[in-house]
Amino acid sequence: IREAKPSEDEWKSTSAIPVKVLCNKPISSINDLKAPLLFGLVRLGESASSSTEEKTMLLKLAKDPFAEGEMRLAYYGKIGYTEFSLVATKGEKVLKTFKKTSKSSLTDRKDYL
């Protein structure tokens, strides 16, 4: 566990990897915030907050986590559409990942359900 944020030199030496990100669709009116009606497993209607679109972005992830919880690790990261956007502090994020389980060598959220 490392508490300090990575230095600018560390970020520069970290490779950016392309990742697929699910983004909520933009909200254009108050009607977009209305939840769809749910009856058991049947869903009637959609809202912008429940609709997503897939985008490809670039991600830089710190080598070591800065915090650890019972089920997840927290890392400093940067995400953006271009290498240039990864330099800006606006793209700095806290990223969390599930720990590995004894059931699987993969870190899959399904292991925790």
Disulfide bonds with the S-S distance in Angstrom:
none
